[in-house]
Amino acid sequence: MYINVNTTIGNTDNETITNAVRKAKENGINKVIIPKHNDRTDSDLWVIEDTIYLPNDIEVFVDDAHLVLADDVYCNMFASQSVLEEGPRTTADEQYNITIRGSGAAKLDGGKYNGLSERNSEKDGRPHISKNTTLLFVNCRNVTIEDISITNQRWWGITNIFVRDSVFRNLCIWSDFSRFADGVHYPDEQPRHYEEVYVKNSDGIDLRVGCNNIVIENIYGFTQDDTVALTAIGAFEKRFGYYVDGKDSDIHDVKIKNITADSACSIVRLLCNCGNKLYNVDIDGVNHIKDESHIVLGTYAVRISEKAGLYQPGAPMVKGDMHDITVRNVFSKCRYGVALYNELCDITVENVTAINGLALVAPWDEECVVEGLCTQNIRSIGNTGGITCGRIVRR
């Protein structure tokens, strides 16, 4: 049994959905359904003008419906209610059991880009760029997002901060990849270089500090930046009070399976610093589909850590911070199939095939030192000339 949002009509579509969520909680039903047809506007579109905040024990079923962010707004489409909390966050405040699932052509659409970027974040009255992530979850357990498309994200598609025991599966994620030059948007043209990318850093699924026991599986699409990113950094999270007292800030025990995507950057990316660790990550099945409609060649299928000094606003990663990473069954047409940086421990890489690229490498002129490197069936096929690389040192 579901509460149909067409029975709780408000002044806006997001108010209509929020009313249904409130009614579902009051009645103990805990489920709402968003159908394809919107009775309030007599259309097949739901326009979201402000964030829909989700409480504990709630399921939102997007039944063949198309939800789109309104033009010029700065907001998430859905977020955990915990985002609104002020003051110190604790484990006692952890939210739980939040599900968004779809059927048919269910779509969460970023719509028309609002111009908010990392470069102008918090400038001239604009909010922080995190307002542009489509879905935002903070201090949660048992989050499930499945069977839905996320398109035209204005920044990251799904952002998770201190989220555990959660599943993200059967998702199609598709970024805008149009050109912007000299103050003019060319929606039917592709950027000729990075500065012309209209919507920059449009990741797919991001696990930030404090995420553990996560499954990410069956992800398809194209992202301008990383398709799946595990980044234990914590810079903006500390500034905005998203840190949780008493919770582990590391990223660990994550299974990433069956990622079929094209990316202008990395399909799967792992990064940590500032004393946060990243470990027990199992990556199985990364298939780089080179979409011929995109002129940019993806750089990495799997990128583990980063070259020294980059993305390190605080203490850099040291030996032992990133360990027990397994990468299996990678097919890549990127420049680099699996790239290793810095000092790593206990890394397993098996069954990697790179076409016109390098299968396993320390990129550029870097050196990567690995204590406990196990490799098997690593192949580079075709023309790999002109691709610079450093050295992987086994210890």
Secondary structure, DSSP 8 states (H G I E B T S, - for coil): --EEGGGS--SSHHHHHHHHHHHHHHTT--EEEE-SSBTTTTBS-EEE-S-EEE-SSEEEEEES-EEEE-TT----SEEEGGGG--S-EEGGG-EEEEEEEEETT-EEE--S-----TTTTTSTT---GGGG-SEEEEEEEEEEEEEEEEES-SS-SEEEEEEEEEEEEEEEEE----EEETTEEETTS--SSGGGBSSTT--SEEE-TT-EEEEEEEEEEEESS-SEEEEE--HHHHHTT--EETS--SEEEEEEEEEEEEESSEEEEEEE-TT--EEEEEEEEEEE---TT--S--SEEEEES--TTTT-SSS---TTSEEEEEEEEEEE-SSEEEEE-SEEEEEEEEEEEEESSEEEE-BTT-EEEEEEEEEEEEEEES--TT--B-EEEE-
